[in-house]
Amino acid sequence: MERGLLVCHSSKARKSRVFVPQALRSMVCHYFHDSMLGVHLGVTKTLGRISREFFWPKMRSYVRDHVTKCELCQRAKPASNTLVGLYSAETDSRCLQRLFIDFVGPLVRTRNGNKVILAMVDGFSKFVWLFPLREMTSRLVVKTLNCQVFAQHGVPESIITDNATVFTSKTFNDMYFQWGLDI
């Protein structure tokens, strides 16, 4: 007993750990996995955080059950045994064969008035272009592509984007047609 708490002393551990009674184990797991502190980490990291401070018999299996039954984790995290997507299975054989484009943001407005970042990655070299923009518009994306990427590095065979309205607009489709790109 230390300060009114039942503690476990281990020869391997540097400090003692508090013994958690059956009635409080769910609360401890909730705090270290489901709360803002826990941020829904996996079994190993959640168990590591709990085991630094606490102990109870069969703690590993209890934490594993709690984490694997977490409804939010089941909905949000991808299964580790699923097949890899179509595009990630393909490999590029030369630079600018495929150009991947997406936005980062909205972010806090900078002194120059920019609040989003247009991110582009070459599928072969993994070279990254980052362009700060004031807003997410098709006109700005097309202008950036034409002036900053195509003029200096050439036109890719295809551009891969998500289905954001910026990338499905008439302005963007006109650029595809103008440069003869695969959609």
Secondary structure as UniProt FT lines:
FT   TURN            3..4
FT   STRAND          7..8
FT   STRAND          17..19
FT   HELIX           22..24
FT   HELIX           25..29
FT   HELIX           30..34
FT   TURN            36..40
FT   HELIX           43..53
FT   STRAND          54..55
FT   TURN            57..58
FT   HELIX           59..68
FT   HELIX           71..76
FT   TURN            80..81
FT   HELIX           86..89
FT   TURN            95..96
FT   STRAND          98..104
FT   TURN            111..112
FT   STRAND          116..122
FT   TURN            123..125
FT   STRAND          128..133
FT   HELIX           138..144
FT   HELIX           145..150
FT   HELIX           151..153
FT   STRAND          158..160
FT   HELIX           165..168
FT   HELIX           170..179
//
